Structure formats: C-alpha cells, structure tokens
C-alpha cells in the first residue's frame, strides 16, 4: 500500500516539476509515456486528478496536438471510456503550416462562394 502512495506522490511531484520547467521554457524530458502493445501503438500517461477535478496534459501530448493555454477540449463519455479531443479553430491552424496560409484562405473563400451560389 505504501509503495502505491509513494509512486503517486512521486508522479505528482514530477508532474509539478515538469509544468514549472515548461512554464519557464526550460527543456524537460520529451516523453515519459509507457508504450502499450495492442491494435495500434499507444502511449500511457498517468497523472493525478486535483481536488478541483483538473489534470495536467503531458507536455509531449500538448506539443503533438498543439494544445496551449486557453485551448478548448471536448470530453466524450463512451462505452470504451472517456476520450479527450482538442478543438482547433481554423485560425489556430495557420500556425501549423504558415507557408500554405494563402492557399488555405483562397480555398476557404472558394468554398464560401460556392455555398453562396448554391443558396441563390
């Protein structure tokens, strides 16, 4: 029993340290996820829920999915458990590939013009 509690405390302290270092812009360990074998490769991260019901999203996942302060997240409660999906605005996607911003804007305008033509 004590080992489980010690592990939880260690994880919590590690998560807090990681968050603090990340907020300062310091380098932190890139990926502490545990690889799980199955239908597809998955990484497992264990974080502690605070008394307010919040959790920290691991830095590798935030980087991978472009999650930043103020990002909106969708929670889906399904038969297989809870899924967490980052919601990304079109405007937010421009930072991903700035070279193609003009192309994307032109495509969006063409789509909108096409819809207007269909309505009239």
DSSP file (Angstrom, degrees, kcal/mol; ACC not computed):
  #  RESIDUE AA STRUCTURE BP1 BP2  ACC     N-H-->O    O-->H-N    N-H-->O    O-->H-N    TCO  KAPPA ALPHA  PHI   PSI    X-CA   Y-CA   Z-CA
    1    1 A X     >        0   0    0      0, 0.0     4,-1.9     0, 0.0     5,-0.2   0.000 360.0 360.0 360.0 -43.8    0.0    0.0    0.0
    2    2 A X  H  >  +     0   0    0      1,-0.2     4,-2.9     2,-0.2     5,-0.2   0.876 360.0  56.9 -63.5 -36.8    2.8    2.4    0.9
    3    3 A X  H  > S+     0   0    0      1,-0.2     4,-2.7     2,-0.2    -1,-0.2   0.916 105.8  49.6 -61.2 -43.4    4.5    1.8   -2.4
    4    4 A X  H  > S+     0   0    0      2,-0.2     4,-2.4     1,-0.2    -1,-0.2   0.914 112.9  46.9 -61.6 -42.6    1.4    2.8   -4.4
    5    5 A X  H  X S+     0   0    0     -4,-1.9     4,-2.6     2,-0.2    -2,-0.2   0.920 112.3  50.1 -65.1 -43.2    1.1    6.0   -2.4
    6    6 A X  H  X S+     0   0    0     -4,-2.9     4,-2.7     1,-0.2    -2,-0.2   0.909 110.6  50.1 -60.7 -41.9    4.8    6.7   -2.8
    7    7 A X  H  X S+     0   0    0     -4,-2.7     4,-2.7     2,-0.2    -1,-0.2   0.918 110.7  49.4 -61.8 -43.7    4.5    6.2   -6.5
    8    8 A X  H  X S+     0   0    0     -4,-2.4     4,-2.5     2,-0.2    -2,-0.2   0.912 112.3  47.3 -62.4 -42.8    1.5    8.5   -6.7
    9    9 A X  H  X S+     0   0    0     -4,-2.6     4,-2.8     2,-0.2     5,-0.2   0.921 112.0  50.4 -65.0 -43.3    3.4   11.2   -4.7
   10   10 A X  H  X S+     0   0    0     -4,-2.7     4,-2.7     1,-0.2    -2,-0.2   0.924 111.6  48.0 -60.7 -44.6    6.4   10.8   -6.9
   11   11 A X  H  X S+     0   0    0     -4,-2.7     4,-2.8     2,-0.2    -1,-0.2   0.926 112.2  49.7 -60.8 -44.1    4.3   11.1  -10.1
   12   12 A X  H  X S+     0   0    0     -4,-2.5     4,-2.5     2,-0.2    -2,-0.2   0.933 112.6  46.0 -62.0 -46.8    2.6   14.2   -8.7
   13   13 A X  H  X S+     0   0    0     -4,-2.8     4,-2.5     1,-0.2    -1,-0.2   0.909 113.6  50.0 -62.6 -42.0    5.9   15.9   -7.8
   14   14 A X  H  X S+     0   0    0     -4,-2.7     4,-2.6    -5,-0.2    -2,-0.2   0.904 110.5  49.7 -63.0 -41.6    7.3   15.0  -11.2
   15   15 A X  H  X S+     0   0    0     -4,-2.8     4,-2.4     2,-0.2    -2,-0.2   0.912 111.6  48.5 -63.3 -42.8    4.3   16.4  -12.9
   16   16 A X  H  X S+     0   0    0     -4,-2.5     4,-2.4     2,-0.2    -2,-0.2   0.913 112.3  48.5 -63.9 -42.6    4.5   19.7  -10.9
   17   17 A X  H  X S+     0   0    0     -4,-2.5     4,-2.7     2,-0.2     5,-0.2   0.917 111.0  51.0 -63.0 -43.4    8.2   20.0  -11.7
   18   18 A X  H  X S+     0   0    0     -4,-2.6     4,-2.4     1,-0.2    -2,-0.2   0.914 111.3  47.6 -60.3 -44.5    7.6   19.3  -15.4
   19   19 A X  H  X S+     0   0    0     -4,-2.4     4,-2.3     2,-0.2    -1,-0.2   0.916 112.3  49.5 -63.2 -43.6    4.9   22.0  -15.5
   20   20 A X  H  X S+     0   0    0     -4,-2.4     4,-1.1     1,-0.2    -2,-0.2   0.923 113.3  45.7 -63.2 -45.2    7.1   24.5  -13.7
   21   21 A X  H  <>S+     0   0    0     -4,-2.7     5,-2.4     1,-0.2     4,-0.5   0.886 112.1  52.1 -65.5 -38.8   10.1   23.9  -16.0
   22   22 A X  H ><5S+     0   0    0     -4,-2.4     3,-1.0    -5,-0.2    -1,-0.2   0.888 106.1  53.5 -65.5 -38.3    7.8   24.1  -19.1
   23   23 A X  H 3<5S+     0   0    0     -4,-2.3    -1,-0.2     1,-0.3    -2,-0.2   0.780 109.1  49.8 -68.6 -24.3    6.4   27.4  -18.0
   24   24 A X  T 3<5S-     0   0    0     -4,-1.1    -1,-0.3    -3,-0.2    -2,-0.2   0.522 117.3-115.0 -87.5  -6.3    9.9   28.8  -17.7
   25   25 A X  T < 5 +     0   0    0     -3,-1.0    -3,-0.2    -4,-0.5    -2,-0.1   0.593  66.2 147.1  83.2  10.5   10.8   27.5  -21.2
   26   26 A X      < -     0   0    0     -5,-2.4    -1,-0.3    -6,-0.2     2,-0.2  -0.422  56.3 -97.7 -78.0 155.8   13.3   25.0  -19.8
   27   27 A X        -     0   0    0     -2,-0.1     2,-0.3    -3,-0.1    -1,-0.1  -0.518  44.5-175.4 -71.4 137.1   13.9   21.7  -21.5
   28   28 A X        -     0   0    0     -2,-0.2   -10,-0.0    -3,-0.1     2,-0.0  -0.857  43.2 -69.1-125.9 165.4   12.0   18.8  -19.9
   29   29 A X        -     0   0    0     -2,-0.3     3,-0.2     1,-0.1    31,-0.2  -0.325  46.8-138.8 -55.3 129.9   12.1   15.1  -20.7
   30   30 A X  S    S+     0   0    0      1,-0.2     2,-0.4    29,-0.1    30,-0.1   0.890  77.4   7.9 -65.0 -44.4   10.4   14.7  -24.1
   31   31 A X        +     0   0    0      1,-0.1    -1,-0.2    28,-0.1    -2,-0.0  -0.896  47.6 165.6-150.1 112.6    8.3   11.6  -23.5
   32   32 A X        +     0   0    0     -2,-0.4    -1,-0.1    -3,-0.2    -2,-0.1   0.273  44.1 126.9-105.0   9.6    7.7    9.7  -20.3
   33   33 A X        -     0   0    0     12,-0.1     2,-0.5     1,-0.1    12,-0.2  -0.344  59.7-126.1 -70.4 148.5    4.8    7.7  -21.7
   34   34 A X  E     -A   44   0A   0     10,-2.5    10,-2.6    -2,-0.0     2,-0.3  -0.834  22.9-126.3 -96.0 127.0    4.8    4.0  -21.4
   35   35 A X  E     -A   43   0A   0     -2,-0.5     2,-0.4     8,-0.2     8,-0.2  -0.558  24.4-161.6 -75.5 131.8    4.3    2.2  -24.7
   36   36 A X  E     -A   42   0A   0      6,-2.6     6,-1.4    -2,-0.3     2,-0.2  -0.945  12.9-132.1-115.3 135.5    1.4   -0.3  -24.7
   37   37 A X        +     0   0    0     -2,-0.4     2,-0.3     4,-0.1     4,-0.1  -0.594  53.9 102.5 -83.0 146.2    1.1   -3.1  -27.2
   38   38 A X  S    S-     0   0    0     -2,-0.2     3,-0.1     1,-0.0    -1,-0.0  -0.925  86.5 -31.0 175.9-150.8   -2.3   -3.6  -28.9
   39   39 A X  S    S+     0   0    0     -2,-0.3     2,-0.3     1,-0.1    -2,-0.0   0.865 130.4   4.2 -61.0 -36.9   -4.1   -2.9  -32.1
   40   40 A X  S    S-     0   0    0     -4,-0.1     2,-0.2    -3,-0.0    -1,-0.1  -0.952  97.4 -82.5-142.6 161.4   -2.0    0.2  -32.6
   41   41 A X        -     0   0    0     -2,-0.3     2,-0.3    -4,-0.1    -4,-0.1  -0.481  51.7-179.7 -69.2 132.7    0.8    1.7  -30.6
   42   42 A X  E     -A   36   0A   0     -6,-1.4    -6,-2.6    -2,-0.2     2,-0.4  -0.936  21.0-142.8-129.0 153.2   -0.4    3.7  -27.7
   43   43 A X  E     -A   35   0A   0     -2,-0.3     2,-0.5    -8,-0.2    -8,-0.2  -0.961  15.2-149.5-115.0 137.3    1.4    5.7  -25.0
   44   44 A X  E     -A   34   0A   0    -10,-2.6   -10,-2.5    -2,-0.4     2,-0.4  -0.917  13.6-176.4-111.1 129.0    0.1    5.6  -21.5
   45   45 A X        -     0   0    0     -2,-0.5     2,-0.5   -12,-0.2   -12,-0.1  -0.973  11.0-154.6-121.8 137.2    0.5    8.6  -19.2
   46   46 A X        +     0   0    0     -2,-0.4     2,-0.3     2,-0.0    -2,-0.0  -0.957  21.0 166.6-116.0 120.8   -0.6    8.6  -15.5
   47   47 A X        -     0   0    0     -2,-0.5     2,-0.4    11,-0.0   -35,-0.1  -0.928  33.5-114.5-129.5 155.3   -1.4   11.9  -13.9
   48   48 A X        -     0   0    0     -2,-0.3     2,-0.4   -40,-0.1     8,-0.3  -0.729  22.7-128.5 -94.0 135.7   -3.2   12.7  -10.6
   49   49 A X        -     0   0    0     -2,-0.4     6,-0.2     6,-0.1     2,-0.0  -0.670  27.1-132.5 -79.8 132.8   -6.6   14.5  -10.6
   50   50 A X    >   -     0   0    0      4,-2.7     3,-2.0    -2,-0.4    -1,-0.1  -0.256  28.6 -98.4 -78.6 172.4   -6.5   17.5   -8.2
   51   51 A X  T 3  S+     0   0    0      1,-0.3    -1,-0.1     2,-0.1    -2,-0.0   0.722 126.5  57.1 -65.5 -18.8   -9.2   18.2   -5.6
   52   52 A X  T 3  S-     0   0    0      2,-0.1    -1,-0.3     0, 0.0    -3,-0.0   0.433 121.5-108.6 -88.7  -0.2  -10.7   20.6   -8.2
   53   53 A X  S <  S+     0   0    0     -3,-2.0     2,-0.3     1,-0.3    -2,-0.1   0.645  74.5 133.4  85.8  15.1  -11.0   17.9  -10.7
   54   54 A X        -     0   0    0     -6,-0.0    -4,-2.7     2,-0.0     2,-0.3  -0.668  33.6-168.8 -99.5 155.7   -8.2   19.1  -13.0
   55   55 A X        -     0   0    0     -2,-0.3     2,-0.5    -6,-0.2    -6,-0.1  -0.939  24.3-116.6-133.1 158.5   -5.4   17.1  -14.6
   56   56 A X        -     0   0    0     -2,-0.3     2,-0.5    -8,-0.3     3,-0.0  -0.831  23.8-133.8 -94.5 132.8   -2.3   18.2  -16.4
   57   57 A X        -     0   0    0     -2,-0.5     5,-0.1     1,-0.1    10,-0.0  -0.760  36.5-105.0 -83.0 126.5   -2.0   17.1  -20.0
   58   58 A X    >>  -     0   0    0     -2,-0.5     4,-2.2     1,-0.1     3,-0.7  -0.173  24.4-120.3 -55.0 142.4    1.5   15.7  -20.6
   59   59 A X  H 3> S+     0   0    0      1,-0.2     4,-2.7     2,-0.2     5,-0.3   0.876 110.5  56.3 -54.0 -45.3    3.9   18.1  -22.4
   60   60 A X  H 3> S+     0   0    0      1,-0.2     4,-2.3     2,-0.2    -1,-0.2   0.887 110.4  46.2 -57.8 -36.1    4.5   15.6  -25.3
   61   61 A X  H <> S+     0   0    0     -3,-0.7     4,-2.4     2,-0.2     6,-0.3   0.889 110.7  51.8 -72.8 -38.6    0.8   15.4  -26.0
   62   62 A X  H  X>S+     0   0    0     -4,-2.2     5,-2.1     2,-0.2     4,-0.7   0.920 113.8  44.6 -62.6 -41.6    0.3   19.2  -25.8
   63   63 A X  H ><5S+     0   0    0     -4,-2.7     3,-0.7     3,-0.2    -2,-0.2   0.934 113.2  50.4 -66.1 -45.4    3.1   19.6  -28.3
   64   64 A X  H 3<5S+     0   0    0     -4,-2.3    -2,-0.2    -5,-0.3    -1,-0.2   0.881 121.1  33.0 -61.0 -40.6    1.9   16.8  -30.6
   65   65 A X  H 3<5S-     0   0    0     -4,-2.4    -1,-0.2    -5,-0.1    -2,-0.2   0.301 108.4-115.5-104.2   8.5   -1.7   18.2  -30.7
   66   66 A X  T <<5 +     0   0    0     -3,-0.7     2,-0.6    -4,-0.7    -3,-0.2   0.833  53.2 166.2  65.8  33.5   -1.0   21.9  -30.5
   67   67 A X      < +     0   0    0     -5,-2.1     2,-0.2    -6,-0.3    -1,-0.2  -0.735   6.0 164.3 -87.1 122.5   -2.7   22.3  -27.1
   68   68 A X    >   -     0   0    0     -2,-0.6     3,-2.5     1,-0.1     2,-0.0  -0.745  48.9 -57.9-127.6 175.9   -1.8   25.7  -25.5
   69   69 A X  T 3  S+     0   0    0      1,-0.3     3,-0.1    -2,-0.2    -1,-0.1  -0.341 127.0  21.5 -55.9 129.9   -3.2   27.8  -22.6
   70   70 A X  T 3  S+     0   0    0      1,-0.3    -1,-0.3    -3,-0.0    -3,-0.0   0.356  87.4 146.5  91.0  -5.6   -6.8   28.6  -23.4
   71   71 A X    <   -     0   0    0     -3,-2.5     2,-0.3     1,-0.1    -1,-0.3  -0.347  47.7-124.7 -62.8 144.6   -7.3   25.6  -25.8
   72   72 A X  E     -B   87   0B   0     15,-0.6    15,-2.7    -3,-0.1     2,-0.4  -0.733  25.2-162.5 -91.3 141.2  -10.8   24.1  -25.8
   73   73 A X  E     -B   86   0B   0     -2,-0.3     2,-0.5    13,-0.2    13,-0.2  -0.961   9.2-144.7-125.8 142.3  -11.1   20.4  -25.2
   74   74 A X  E     -B   85   0B   0     11,-3.3    11,-3.0    -2,-0.4     2,-0.5  -0.918   9.8-155.5-107.1 130.4  -14.0   18.1  -25.9
   75   75 A X  E     -B   84   0B   0     -2,-0.5     2,-0.5     9,-0.2     9,-0.2  -0.912   8.1-167.9-103.3 128.1  -14.8   15.2  -23.4
   76   76 A X  E     -B   83   0B   0      7,-2.8     7,-2.6    -2,-0.5     2,-0.8  -0.973   8.4-155.5-119.6 121.1  -16.7   12.3  -24.9
   77   77 A X  E     +B   82   0B   0     -2,-0.5     5,-0.2     5,-0.2     2,-0.2  -0.846  32.4 156.5 -96.4 108.9  -18.1    9.7  -22.5
   78   78 A X  E >   -B   81   0B   0      3,-2.6     3,-1.4    -2,-0.8    -2,-0.0  -0.638  58.5 -90.2-125.2-178.3  -18.5    6.4  -24.4
   79   79 A X  T 3  S+     0   0    0      1,-0.3     3,-0.1    -2,-0.2    -2,-0.0   0.816 124.5  51.5 -63.3 -30.8  -18.7    2.7  -23.7
   80   80 A X  T 3  S-     0   0    0      1,-0.3     2,-0.3     3,-0.0    -1,-0.3   0.400 122.8 -93.4 -89.6   3.7  -14.9    2.4  -24.0
   81   81 A X  E <   -B   78   0B   0     -3,-1.4    -3,-2.6     2,-0.0     2,-0.5  -0.827  65.1 -27.1 122.5-161.2  -14.2    5.2  -21.5
   82   82 A X  E     -B   77   0B   0     -2,-0.3     2,-0.4    -5,-0.2    -5,-0.2  -0.798  51.3-162.5 -96.4 131.3  -13.5    8.9  -21.7
   83   83 A X  E     -B   76   0B   0     -7,-2.6    -7,-2.8    -2,-0.5     2,-0.5  -0.928   4.4-154.8-111.5 141.0  -12.0   10.4  -24.8
   84   84 A X  E     -B   75   0B   0     -2,-0.4     2,-0.5    -9,-0.2    -9,-0.2  -0.969  13.4-175.5-117.7 119.8  -10.4   13.9  -24.8
   85   85 A X  E     -B   74   0B   0    -11,-3.0   -11,-3.3    -2,-0.5     2,-0.3  -0.964  21.2-132.9-122.6 123.8  -10.3   15.7  -28.1
   86   86 A X  E     -B   73   0B   0     -2,-0.5     2,-0.6   -13,-0.2   -13,-0.2  -0.553  17.6-141.3 -72.9 135.5   -8.6   19.1  -28.7
   87   87 A X  E     -B   72   0B   0    -15,-2.7   -15,-0.6    -2,-0.3     2,-0.5  -0.876  19.0-167.6 -98.1 123.2  -10.7   21.5  -30.6
   88   88 A X        -     0   0    0     -2,-0.6     2,-0.1   -17,-0.1   -21,-0.0  -0.942  12.5-138.6-116.0 128.0   -8.7   23.6  -33.0
   89   89 A X     >  -     0   0    0     -2,-0.5     4,-1.2     1,-0.1     0, 0.0  -0.441  23.3-117.6 -77.9 157.3  -10.0   26.6  -34.7
   90   90 A X  H >> S+     0   0    0      1,-0.2     4,-0.6     2,-0.2     3,-0.5   0.904 118.0  54.3 -59.6 -40.1   -9.2   27.3  -38.4
   91   91 A X  H >4 S+     0   0    0      1,-0.2     3,-1.0     2,-0.2     4,-0.4   0.890 105.5  53.3 -61.4 -38.7   -7.4   30.4  -37.4
   92   92 A X  H >4 S+     0   0    0      1,-0.2     3,-0.8     2,-0.2     4,-0.3   0.763  98.7  64.4 -67.8 -24.7   -5.3   28.4  -35.0
   93   93 A X  H XX S+     0   0    0     -4,-1.2     3,-1.3    -3,-0.5     4,-0.8   0.681  82.2  77.7 -73.7 -17.0   -4.3   26.0  -37.7
   94   94 A X  T << S+     0   0    0     -3,-1.0     3,-0.3    -4,-0.6    -1,-0.2   0.835  87.0  60.3 -62.6 -30.1   -2.5   28.7  -39.7
   95   95 A X  T <4 S+     0   0    0     -3,-0.8     3,-0.4    -4,-0.4    -1,-0.3   0.734  94.9  64.4 -68.6 -20.9    0.4   28.4  -37.3
   96   96 A X  T <4 S+     0   0    0     -3,-1.3    -1,-0.2    -4,-0.3    -2,-0.2   0.905 123.6   8.7 -69.8 -41.6    0.9   24.8  -38.2
   97   97 A X    ><  +     0   0    0     -4,-0.8     3,-1.5    -3,-0.3    -1,-0.2  -0.607  67.3 172.2-142.5  75.2    1.9   25.5  -41.8
   98   98 A X  G >  S+     0   0    0     -3,-0.4     3,-1.5     1,-0.3     4,-0.3   0.779  74.7  67.7 -59.7 -28.7    2.4   29.2  -42.4
   99   99 A X  G 3  S+     0   0    0      1,-0.3     3,-0.3     2,-0.1    -1,-0.3   0.822 104.2  43.8 -62.4 -29.8    3.7   28.7  -45.9
  100  100 A X  G <> S+     0   0    0     -3,-1.5     4,-2.5     1,-0.2    -1,-0.3   0.242  79.8 108.0-100.1  13.1    0.3   27.5  -47.1
  101  101 A X  H <> S+     0   0    0     -3,-1.5     4,-2.6     1,-0.2     5,-0.2   0.923  80.3  47.8 -57.6 -47.5   -1.8   30.1  -45.3
  102  102 A X  H  > S+     0   0    0     -4,-0.3     4,-2.4    -3,-0.3    -1,-0.2   0.889 111.6  50.9 -62.9 -39.1   -2.7   32.0  -48.6
  103  103 A X  H  > S+     0   0    0     -4,-0.2     4,-2.3     2,-0.2    -1,-0.2   0.929 111.5  47.5 -63.8 -44.8   -3.6   28.7  -50.3
  104  104 A X  H  X S+     0   0    0     -4,-2.5     4,-2.6     2,-0.2    -2,-0.2   0.917 111.4  50.7 -63.4 -43.7   -5.9   27.7  -47.4
  105  105 A X  H  X S+     0   0    0     -4,-2.6     4,-2.4    -5,-0.2    -1,-0.2   0.914 110.8  49.1 -61.0 -42.9   -7.5   31.2  -47.3
  106  106 A X  H  X S+     0   0    0     -4,-2.4     4,-2.4     1,-0.2    -1,-0.2   0.910 111.2  49.8 -63.5 -41.8   -8.2   31.0  -51.1
  107  107 A X  H  X S+     0   0    0     -4,-2.3     4,-2.3     2,-0.2    -2,-0.2   0.907 110.3  50.1 -63.7 -41.7   -9.7   27.6  -50.7
  108  108 A X  H  X S+     0   0    0     -4,-2.6     4,-2.6     2,-0.2    -2,-0.2   0.909 110.4  50.0 -63.1 -41.7  -12.0   28.7  -47.9
  109  109 A X  H  X S+     0   0    0     -4,-2.4     4,-2.8     1,-0.2    -2,-0.2   0.911 110.1  50.6 -62.9 -42.1  -13.1   31.7  -49.9
  110  110 A X  H  X S+     0   0    0     -4,-2.4     4,-2.3     2,-0.2    -1,-0.2   0.901 110.5  49.6 -63.0 -40.4  -13.9   29.4  -52.9
  111  111 A X  H  X S+     0   0    0     -4,-2.3     4,-2.0     2,-0.2    -2,-0.2   0.940 112.6  46.8 -63.1 -46.6  -15.9   27.1  -50.6
  112  112 A X  H  X S+     0   0    0     -4,-2.6     4,-2.1     1,-0.2    -2,-0.2   0.904 112.2  49.9 -63.4 -41.5  -17.9   30.0  -49.2
  113  113 A X  H  X S+     0   0    0     -4,-2.8     4,-2.2     1,-0.2    -1,-0.2   0.896 109.0  53.3 -63.8 -39.2  -18.5   31.5  -52.6
  114  114 A X  H  X S+     0   0    0     -4,-2.3     4,-1.8     1,-0.2    -1,-0.2   0.881 108.3  49.7 -62.2 -39.1  -19.7   28.0  -53.8
  115  115 A X  H  X S+     0   0    0     -4,-2.0     4,-1.8     2,-0.2    -1,-0.2   0.901 109.2  51.7 -66.7 -40.6  -22.2   27.9  -50.9
  116  116 A X  H  X S+     0   0    0     -4,-2.1     4,-2.0     1,-0.2    -2,-0.2   0.903 108.9  51.0 -62.7 -40.3  -23.5   31.3  -51.8
  117  117 A X  H  < S+     0   0    0     -4,-2.2    -1,-0.2     1,-0.2    -2,-0.2   0.883 109.4  50.8 -64.2 -37.7  -24.0   30.3  -55.4
  118  118 A X  H  < S+     0   0    0     -4,-1.8    -1,-0.2     1,-0.2    -2,-0.2   0.836 110.2  50.2 -69.2 -31.9  -25.9   27.2  -54.2
  119  119 A X  H  <        0   0    0     -4,-1.8    -2,-0.2     1,-0.2    -1,-0.2   0.891 360.0 360.0 -73.9 -40.1  -28.2   29.3  -52.0
  120  120 A X     <        0   0    0     -4,-2.0    -1,-0.2    -5,-0.1    -2,-0.2   0.478 360.0 360.0 -78.3 360.0  -29.1   31.9  -54.6
